[in-house]
Amino acid sequence: MDRFIPRKLQSSPAILSIVLIVLGLILAIWPRATLNIAVTVLAIGLLIGGVSSFLAWQRNKQSTTPVDGVIGAAAAIGGLVLLIWPSLIINIIPTVLALAILFNGLVNLFKALDLKKVGHPSWPSSLVMAVITIVAAIFVFANPAFIANNIVRVVGLVLIYNGLTSLFIATRK
């Protein structure tokens, strides 16, 4: 049986594994705070990048197109909006997810109804699955904060698992 050897923790895979475990714990324990920090960092990056792009366009109007200025201004405005209302992006992710789930559920509903028209024996189970998918989409629409928190929490748990398994492998002879 292999023994755990602490000096092997100096290897890059082991250090990366520890970083993954710590990051996973942070995401799993504080999902909302993590989202807020990520959105704030994104907002600041957009704001700084947008302002610098816009100013570069202002200084070099002859060698750039107005599109460069518009893109810079849009990025800066987007960053400012996210700084003021960080919940916008946090709630957009579950909404987009809900739209995709709803679309899929409606497509499946129409397919189930088509199966009924041709007398296929599996149409009732197809209909039930389509309705469950539509109900799930409605649940996601109605609870965007709950979904956002749990998506982050799940990612955190996956990172913890990945870090632990990588650490186990990295510290073996």
C-alpha positions as CSV (number, residue, x, y, z in Angstrom):
1,M,0.0,0.0,0.0
2,D,1.3,3.4,-0.9
3,R,1.9,5.9,1.8
4,F,1.0,9.6,1.7
5,I,4.2,11.6,1.4
6,P,4.0,15.3,2.4
7,R,7.1,16.4,0.5
8,K,5.3,15.4,-2.7
9,L,2.9,18.3,-2.1
10,Q,5.5,20.5,-3.7
11,S,4.6,19.1,-7.1
12,S,2.4,21.2,-9.4
13,P,-0.5,18.6,-9.6
14,A,-0.7,18.5,-5.8
15,I,-0.7,22.3,-5.4
16,L,-3.3,22.6,-8.1
17,S,-5.4,19.9,-6.4
18,I,-5.3,21.9,-3.1
19,V,-6.3,25.0,-4.9
20,L,-9.2,23.2,-6.5
21,I,-10.3,21.9,-3.1
22,V,-10.2,25.3,-1.5
23,L,-12.0,26.9,-4.5
24,G,-14.6,24.2,-4.4
25,L,-15.1,24.7,-0.6
26,I,-15.5,28.5,-1.2
27,L,-18.1,27.9,-4.0
28,A,-20.0,25.3,-2.0
29,I,-20.1,27.2,1.3
30,W,-20.6,30.8,0.0
31,P,-22.2,30.5,-3.5
32,R,-24.0,33.9,-3.4
33,A,-21.0,35.8,-2.2
34,T,-18.8,34.1,-4.8
35,L,-21.2,35.0,-7.5
36,N,-21.3,38.6,-6.3
37,I,-17.5,38.8,-6.2
38,A,-17.2,37.2,-9.7
39,V,-19.8,39.7,-11.1
40,T,-18.0,42.6,-9.4
41,V,-14.6,41.5,-10.9
42,L,-16.3,41.1,-14.3
43,A,-17.9,44.5,-14.0
44,I,-14.7,46.3,-13.1
45,G,-12.9,44.5,-15.9
46,L,-15.6,45.6,-18.4
47,L,-15.5,49.1,-17.1
48,I,-11.7,49.5,-17.2
49,G,-11.4,47.7,-20.5
50,G,-14.3,49.7,-22.0
51,V,-13.0,53.1,-20.9
52,S,-9.5,52.3,-22.1
53,S,-10.8,51.1,-25.5
54,F,-13.0,54.2,-25.8
55,L,-10.1,56.5,-24.9
56,A,-7.8,54.7,-27.3
57,W,-10.4,55.2,-30.0
58,Q,-10.7,58.9,-29.1
59,R,-6.9,59.3,-29.4
60,N,-6.6,57.4,-32.7
61,K,-9.7,58.2,-34.7
62,Q,-7.8,58.2,-37.9
63,S,-6.5,54.7,-37.5
64,T,-9.6,53.1,-36.0
65,T,-13.2,52.8,-36.8
66,P,-16.2,54.3,-34.9
67,V,-17.1,50.7,-34.1
68,D,-14.1,50.5,-31.8
69,G,-15.4,53.5,-29.8
70,V,-19.0,52.1,-29.7
71,I,-17.7,48.7,-28.4
72,G,-15.6,50.4,-25.8
73,A,-18.4,52.6,-24.6
74,A,-20.8,49.6,-24.6
75,A,-18.4,47.6,-22.5
76,A,-17.9,50.5,-20.1
77,I,-21.7,51.0,-19.7
78,G,-22.2,47.3,-19.2
79,G,-19.5,47.3,-16.5
80,L,-21.1,50.2,-14.8
81,V,-24.6,48.6,-15.0
82,L,-23.2,45.4,-13.5
83,L,-21.5,47.4,-10.7
84,I,-24.8,49.1,-9.9
85,W,-27.0,46.0,-10.4
86,P,-24.9,42.9,-10.0
87,S,-28.0,40.7,-9.7
88,L,-28.8,41.3,-13.4
89,I,-26.2,38.8,-14.6
90,I,-26.7,36.5,-11.6
91,N,-30.4,36.2,-12.5
92,I,-29.8,36.0,-16.3
93,I,-28.0,32.7,-16.2
94,P,-31.0,30.8,-14.7
95,T,-33.4,32.6,-17.0
96,V,-31.5,31.6,-20.1
97,L,-31.3,28.1,-18.7
98,A,-35.1,28.1,-18.1
99,L,-35.8,29.3,-21.6
100,A,-33.7,26.5,-23.1
101,I,-35.5,23.9,-20.8
102,L,-38.9,25.4,-21.7
103,F,-38.1,25.3,-25.4
104,N,-37.0,21.6,-25.1
105,G,-40.1,20.7,-23.1
106,L,-42.4,22.3,-25.7
107,V,-40.7,20.5,-28.5
108,N,-41.1,17.3,-26.6
109,L,-44.7,18.1,-25.9
110,F,-45.5,18.5,-29.6
111,K,-43.6,15.3,-30.4
112,A,-45.6,13.4,-27.8
113,L,-48.8,14.8,-29.3
114,D,-47.6,13.6,-32.7
115,L,-46.9,10.2,-31.3
116,K,-50.5,10.1,-30.0
117,K,-51.9,11.0,-33.4
118,V,-50.1,8.1,-35.0
119,G,-51.1,5.8,-32.2
120,H,-47.6,5.0,-30.9
121,P,-47.8,3.2,-27.5
122,S,-45.2,5.3,-25.8
123,W,-47.0,8.6,-26.3
124,P,-48.3,8.8,-22.6
125,S,-44.8,8.4,-21.1
126,S,-43.4,10.9,-23.7
127,L,-46.2,13.3,-22.7
128,V,-45.5,12.9,-19.0
129,M,-41.8,13.6,-19.5
130,A,-42.5,16.7,-21.6
131,V,-44.8,18.1,-19.0
132,I,-42.2,17.4,-16.2
133,T,-39.7,19.3,-18.4
134,I,-42.0,22.2,-18.8
135,V,-42.8,22.3,-15.0
136,A,-39.0,22.2,-14.3
137,A,-38.6,25.2,-16.6
138,I,-41.3,27.1,-14.7
139,F,-39.6,26.2,-11.4
140,V,-36.3,27.6,-12.8
141,F,-38.1,30.8,-14.0
142,A,-39.8,31.2,-10.6
143,N,-36.6,30.6,-8.5
144,P,-33.6,32.2,-10.3
145,A,-31.7,32.9,-7.1
146,F,-32.2,29.4,-5.8
147,I,-31.0,28.0,-9.1
148,A,-28.0,30.3,-9.3
149,N,-26.9,29.4,-5.8
150,N,-27.2,25.7,-6.4
151,I,-25.4,25.8,-9.7
152,V,-22.5,27.4,-8.0
153,R,-22.7,24.9,-5.1
154,V,-22.7,22.0,-7.5
155,V,-19.7,23.4,-9.4
156,G,-18.0,23.7,-6.0
157,L,-18.7,20.1,-5.0
158,V,-17.4,18.9,-8.4
159,L,-14.2,20.9,-7.8
160,I,-13.8,19.4,-4.4
161,Y,-14.1,15.9,-5.8
162,N,-11.8,16.7,-8.6
163,G,-9.2,18.2,-6.2
164,L,-9.4,15.3,-3.8
165,T,-9.0,12.6,-6.5
166,S,-6.2,14.6,-8.2
167,L,-4.5,15.0,-4.8
168,F,-4.8,11.3,-4.0
169,I,-3.2,10.4,-7.4
170,A,-0.5,13.1,-7.2
171,T,0.7,12.0,-3.7
172,R,1.1,8.3,-4.6
173,K,4.5,6.7,-5.5
